[in-house]
Amino acid sequence: MSAYLMVSLHSDRFELPTGLSTKQQVPPVIETFSQHRYWQTGKGWKHLLNNLRLVIQPLILFNQIQPWLEVFPISRLSL
């Protein structure tokens, strides 16, 4: 249930706008995200869940490795 709520709240942010006029452009962040190898362009709920996982995965992985960076400091990685 919480995964459904998370996807529902963020679903409009990850969908590429359709019917763009010449003045409107796709936001650069969405264009960058969509270049990921595993990005899914479908409209289903499952596609949105997988895309949201791709976006939050670096933050989760960094938080898991952060305690080790206190033991073995790598300044460039911490930045």
C-alpha positions in Angstrom: 0.0 0.0 0.0 2.8 2.4 0.8 4.5 1.7 -2.5 1.3 2.4 -4.3 1.0 5.8 -2.5 4.6 6.7 -3.3 4.2 5.9 -7.0 0.9 7.7 -7.1 2.3 10.9 -5.6 5.2 11.0 -8.0 3.6 9.6 -11.2 3.0 12.9 -12.9 6.7 13.9 -12.5 8.2 11.0 -14.4 5.8 10.9 -17.4 7.0 12.6 -20.5 4.4 15.2 -21.5 2.4 14.4 -24.6 1.3 16.9 -27.3 4.0 19.5 -26.6 3.7 22.7 -28.4 6.7 24.4 -30.0 7.1 26.7 -27.0 7.1 23.9 -24.4 10.1 21.6 -23.9 10.6 18.4 -21.9 12.3 19.4 -18.6 16.1 18.6 -18.7 15.9 16.4 -15.6 13.3 14.1 -17.2 15.4 13.9 -20.4 18.4 13.0 -18.3 16.6 10.3 -16.4 15.2 8.8 -19.5 18.7 8.2 -20.9 19.3 5.5 -18.2 19.7 2.0 -19.7 16.8 0.6 -17.6 14.4 3.5 -17.9 10.9 2.3 -19.0 8.8 4.6 -21.1 5.5 2.7 -20.6 2.4 4.3 -18.9 1.7 1.6 -16.5 2.0 1.7 -12.7 4.7 -0.9 -12.8 6.8 1.2 -15.2 6.5 4.2 -12.9 7.5 2.1 -9.9 10.6 0.8 -11.6 11.6 4.4 -12.8 11.1 5.7 -9.2 13.4 2.9 -8.0 16.1 4.0 -10.4 15.8 7.6 -9.2 16.1 6.8 -5.5 18.6 4.0 -5.8 21.8 6.2 -5.7 20.6 7.9 -2.5 19.8 4.6 -0.8 23.2 3.0 -1.8 25.1 6.1 -0.7 23.5 6.0 2.7 24.4 2.3 3.1 28.1 3.0 2.3 28.3 6.2 4.3 29.3 4.5 7.6 32.2 2.9 5.8 33.3 6.3 4.5 33.9 7.3 8.1 36.3 4.4 8.5 37.9 4.6 5.1 37.5 8.2 4.0 37.3 8.8 0.2 36.8 12.6 0.0 35.7 12.6 -3.7 33.0 10.0 -3.1 31.7 11.8 0.0 31.3 15.0 -2.0 
